[in-house]
Amino acid sequence: MSSSSSPVKSIDVRGLYCPEPVFRTKIEMERLSIGDTLKVVADDPESEEDISRWAKRNGHELLSINKNQNDLEFLIRKGK
């Protein structure tokens, strides 16, 4: 089990809009082990709130959100 903040997996959900980025994030998180980190790249402005809320509600740790032009990069550590 990895406990670092280096992502074990990355997904690119650019071009997808609510609820698809959250849905795809959920699917990938289910495949990871507790403590693993997922990187998600999105360009839907609603994703910032949607993914942040989803992560907290599901017991995951949102390590960071970085904005790079139109892209949002999330690092999420699986909690349970």
ROLOVEX-151262 format. One line per field, with one value per residue (C-alpha): chain; z, x, y; residue number from 1; residue in three letters. Coordinates in Angstrom, 3 decimals. Layout:
# residues N
ch: A / ...
c3: Z / ...
c1: X / ...
c2: Y / ...
i: NUM / ...
aa: Ala / ...
END
This chain:
# residues 80
ch: A / A / A / A / A / A / A / A / A / A / A / A / A / A / A / A / A / A / A / A / A / A / A / A / A / A / A / A / A / A / A / A / A / A / A / A / A / A / A / A / A / A / A / A / A / A / A / A / A / A / A / A / A / A / A / A / A / A / A / A / A / A / A / A / A / A / A / A / A / A / A / A / A / A / A / A / A / A / A / A
c3: 0.000 / -0.965 / 1.442 / -0.543 / -2.362 / -5.699 / -7.762 / -8.322 / -11.174 / -13.263 / -15.197 / -17.702 / -17.693 / -19.753 / -22.135 / -19.795 / -17.778 / -14.648 / -13.481 / -15.598 / -13.939 / -10.484 / -11.791 / -13.414 / -10.308 / -8.181 / -10.448 / -10.343 / -6.564 / -6.083 / -7.886 / -5.585 / -2.187 / 0.937 / 1.085 / -2.687 / -4.500 / -7.680 / -9.944 / -11.821 / -14.582 / -15.444 / -17.315 / -16.191 / -13.810 / -11.730 / -11.064 / -8.401 / -6.127 / -7.277 / -6.842 / -3.615 / -2.097 / -3.329 / -1.869 / 1.550 / 1.643 / 0.830 / 3.364 / 0.968 / 1.507 / -1.082 / -1.001 / -3.522 / -6.306 / -8.816 / -11.489 / -14.724 / -17.271 / -17.916 / -16.255 / -12.677 / -11.251 / -8.167 / -5.961 / -3.873 / -1.319 / -0.813 / 2.740 / 2.980
c1: 0.000 / 1.317 / 0.910 / 2.754 / 1.082 / 2.493 / -0.471 / -0.789 / -3.210 / -4.165 / -7.355 / -8.185 / -11.845 / -11.404 / -14.284 / -16.731 / -19.361 / -21.370 / -21.921 / -19.369 / -16.123 / -17.384 / -18.679 / -15.331 / -13.427 / -15.608 / -14.937 / -11.163 / -11.120 / -12.918 / -10.028 / -7.356 / -6.150 / -6.637 / -3.879 / -3.330 / -3.564 / -5.486 / -4.773 / -7.789 / -7.510 / -10.776 / -11.830 / -15.460 / -15.561 / -18.210 / -15.748 / -13.932 / -16.962 / -18.393 / -15.250 / -14.240 / -17.666 / -17.758 / -14.295 / -15.168 / -18.570 / -16.972 / -14.140 / -11.296 / -8.644 / -8.387 / -4.647 / -4.629 / -6.413 / -4.190 / -5.531 / -3.542 / -5.221 / -8.596 / -7.601 / -8.115 / -5.795 / -6.981 / -4.919 / -7.176 / -5.999 / -8.324 / -9.574 / -11.910
c2: 0.000 / 3.413 / 6.301 / 8.969 / 11.819 / 10.631 / 9.483 / 5.757 / 6.462 / 9.499 / 10.100 / 12.824 / 13.869 / 17.043 / 17.602 / 15.840 / 17.658 / 16.995 / 14.323 / 12.440 / 13.732 / 12.705 / 9.369 / 8.506 / 9.643 / 7.347 / 4.346 / 4.871 / 5.411 / 2.092 / 0.356 / 1.812 / 0.626 / 2.720 / 5.327 / 5.397 / 8.727 / 9.509 / 12.486 / 13.842 / 16.463 / 18.218 / 21.345 / 21.620 / 24.625 / 22.834 / 20.010 / 22.022 / 22.019 / 18.681 / 16.571 / 18.342 / 17.709 / 14.109 / 13.338 / 14.740 / 13.032 / 9.668 / 9.828 / 10.628 / 13.305 / 16.070 / 16.759 / 19.598 / 21.416 / 23.181 / 25.477 / 25.558 / 27.815 / 26.097 / 22.832 / 21.740 / 19.076 / 17.217 / 14.918 / 12.697 / 10.115 / 7.153 / 7.074 / 4.095
i: 1 / 2 / 3 / 4 / 5 / 6 / 7 / 8 / 9 / 10 / 11 / 12 / 13 / 14 / 15 / 16 / 17 / 18 / 19 / 20 / 21 / 22 / 23 / 24 / 25 / 26 / 27 / 28 / 29 / 30 / 31 / 32 / 33 / 34 / 35 / 36 / 37 / 38 / 39 / 40 / 41 / 42 / 43 / 44 / 45 / 46 / 47 / 48 / 49 / 50 / 51 / 52 / 53 / 54 / 55 / 56 / 57 / 58 / 59 / 60 / 61 / 62 / 63 / 64 / 65 / 66 / 67 / 68 / 69 / 70 / 71 / 72 / 73 / 74 / 75 / 76 / 77 / 78 / 79 / 80
aa: Met / Ser / Ser / Ser / Ser / Ser / Pro / Val / Lys / Ser / Ile / Asp / Val / Arg / Gly / Leu / Tyr / Cys / Pro / Glu / Pro / Val / Phe / Arg / Thr / Lys / Ile / Glu / Met / Glu / Arg / Leu / Ser / Ile / Gly / Asp / Thr / Leu / Lys / Val / Val / Ala / Asp / Asp / Pro / Glu / Ser / Glu / Glu / Asp / Ile / Ser / Arg / Trp / Ala / Lys / Arg / Asn / Gly / His / Glu / Leu / Leu / Ser / Ile / Asn / Lys / Asn / Gln / Asn / Asp / Leu / Glu / Phe / Leu / Ile / Arg / Lys / Gly / Lys
END
